[in-house]
Amino acid sequence: MKDYKVETLIYYSKFSFDRNHLAKASKAGIQAKLKEYGRNGWRLVSTDAASFGSAMYIYLYFEK
């Protein structure tokens, strides 16, 4: 039987003229989580994202 886990990452918007500042700011944090889970034998199976107010929620779904 496989185990499943969901990791939620939250990034907050700030005033910027760069439309992609959230994507750029979140890249390092997401990559760190992928490496952390990968070292422990977890495999990324799906992702999702949602915006609420000035926050962006990123969901990473892993299985082992």
Secondary structure, DSSP 8 states (H G I E B T S, - for coil): ---EEEEEEEEE----S-TTHHHHHHHHHHHHHHHHHHHTT-EEEEEEEEEETTEEEEEEEEE-
